[in-house]
C-alpha cells in the first residue's frame, strides 16, 4: 500500500506540511517498506489560484491509497474524492510518524474539506 503525504522536506523525518496544495513536496511512501519517492510541488507554491486542484490531479495520477495532510480545501478534496482517494486531515508530526499513525489506525478519513479555498 502506498500513501501520499504532504511534506515540508524531502525525507521521512520532515514535518508534515499543513497545506495540501502549497506543500513543497509530496512523499509517496510504501507503508510496508517505508521506501519513498519525493514528488516536488514547486509549480504550485506561488500559484495565484488552482494550486490545490493541480496538486490533487498530480497526486491522483500516482494512485496512492490515501492522502495524509494537515488541511485540504474544497477543490482539492473533490478532485481526490473523484479519484477514489481517501483524505486524512489534521495530520501532524513527521512524515514517518504520520505513516505509522495511519498504519496503526490512529487517523480517520474526512468526509469533507476542512478549510476554504485560497488558504495560503
Long-range contacts (C-beta under 8 A, 24 or more apart in sequence): 1-30, 1-31, 1-32, 1-65, 2-28, 2-29, 2-30, 2-31, 2-62, 2-64, 2-65, 3-28, 3-29, 3-31, 3-64, 3-65, 3-66, 3-67, 3-68, 3-99, 3-102, 4-28, 4-29, 4-39, 4-59, 4-62, 4-64, 4-66, 4-67, 4-68, 4-85, 5-29, 5-67, 5-68, 5-69, 5-91, 5-95, 5-98, 5-99, 6-67, 6-68, 6-69, 6-70, 7-38, 7-95, 10-38, 11-36, 11-95, 12-36, 12-94, 12-95, 12-96, 12-99, 13-94, 13-95, 13-96, 14-94, 14-95, 15-92, 15-93, 15-94, 15-95, 16-68, 16-69, 16-70, 16-91, 16-92, 16-93, 16-94, 16-95, 16-97, 16-98, 17-69, 17-70, 18-69, 18-70, 18-71, 19-69, 19-70, 19-71, 19-119, 19-120, 20-52, 20-55, 20-56, 20-67, 20-69, 20-70, 20-71, 20-72, 20-73, 20-76, 21-47, 21-51, 21-52, 21-53, 21-54, 21-55, 21-56, 21-73, 21-76, 22-47, 22-51, 22-52, 22-55, 22-120, 23-55, 23-69, 26-55, 26-58, 26-59, 27-95, 28-62, 28-64, 29-95, 29-99, 31-99, 31-102, 31-103, 34-96, 34-99, 36-95, 49-118, 50-75, 52-76, 52-79, 52-117, 53-79, 56-80, 56-83, 59-85, 60-85, 66-102, 66-109, 68-98, 68-99, 68-102, 68-107, 71-114, 71-115, 71-119, 72-110, 72-113, 72-114, 72-115, 73-113, 73-115, 73-116, 73-117, 73-118, 73-119, 74-113, 74-116, 74-117, 75-117, 76-113, 77-110, 77-112, 77-113, 78-113, 89-114, 90-114
